[in-house]
Amino acid sequence: QVQLAESGGGYVQPGGSLRLSCVASGFTFSIYPMRWYRRAAGKERELVAGISITSASATYADSVKGRFTISRDNAKNTVYPQMNSLKPEDTAVYYCYAVRGAGSWGQGTQVTVSS
């Protein structure tokens, strides 16, 4: 059974940092690109970042460029976004996504940025 389990969300003040994790199981993690999306309350889902199979390339939404860094550890079946200089507008539920077949989603983890 394919599973993606996000963790690491929480409450942080503006300017703070968080590192999310997404552990994959039930499929060969190392052969699929991975992405992070987020959905803020009342807004459309937004693609935040993506990473290639070998980590050779990564892409970012303009809204997070220079603040977020996506990485992956194929030995641990895990993908991470390191999120720095967080802003209130980064508040959202963050989801990881495996670019495979019809796609695979995790359940999401809430990130709240507020003073």
N, C-alpha and C positions, 0 to 999 in steps of 0.2 A: 504494500500500500504506500503510495506516494505521500510523504508528509514534509511540510516546511514549517518549522517552529521558530517564530521570532521571539526575542527577549531583549531586555535592556532598556525598554522604555521607562518613562517616569516623568517627574516634575523637575524642571531646571529653571534657573533665573536667566534672563537675557544676558548674552555674552558667555554663557556656560557651554559645557560640552557633554555629549553623550556618545556612547558607542553601542550600537545595536548589533545583535547577532541573529543569524538565521541558519539553523542546522537542518540539513536535508537528509532524507532517508527514503528508501524504496525505489531509488533510481540511480543511475550512474552520474553523479553530480558533476564529475570532472569533464564531461563532454558537452555540457550545455552552458550557454551564456546565462548570466543571472542579472536581475534588475531589482531595484527598490522603487516602489511607488508610495505615494501618500495620498490620503484623502482628508481634507479639512472639512469641518462641519459646514454643510450647505454649499460645498464646492465640488467640482469635478475631480476625479482621480487624476493625479499628476505623476508623470514619470520623473523620478528624482535622479537616478543614476543607473548606469549599466556597466557591466564588466564582461570582457571576453573570456573564453575558456582558459587561456594561459595567463590572464591578467595583463597581456601585452597592451590592451587598449581599454580605456574607460571613457564614458561620456557622462555629462552632467547637465541638468537643467540650468538655465541661466540664473535662476533664483538661488541656486546653492553653489554655483561655481566659485572656487576659491575658499569655500568654507567646509564642504563635505568631501570626504575621500572614501571611495568604495574599494574594498579589497576582498580577496577570497583565499581560503586555504583548502586546496583540494584534498589534502591528506585528512582533514577534519570535516570535510563536507560542509563547510561553513562559509558564509558570505557576510561581510560587515560593512556598514557605513560608519565612519568616524565623522561625527558632526560637531563642528566647532563654531564659535561665535553665533550661537543660536539666537534667533529672533522670535518674537511672539508669532509672527506669521509662519513659522515652522511648525506650529502646533497642529497636529494631525495624527491620524492612525497610519502607521507605517507598515507596509506589506512587502515581503519579498516574493519574487516571481521567477520561476524557472522557464526559460524560453525553450520549451520542449512540446512537441505535438500541439495539443489544444491549450497548453499552458498549465502551470500548477501554481497555486496561491497558498500562502500561509494565512493564519487567522488574524494577523496584525498585532501591533503593539502600540499603545498610546504614548505619544510624546506631547507634553504640555510645557510651553515656555511662557513663564509669567513672573512678574515681580510681586 
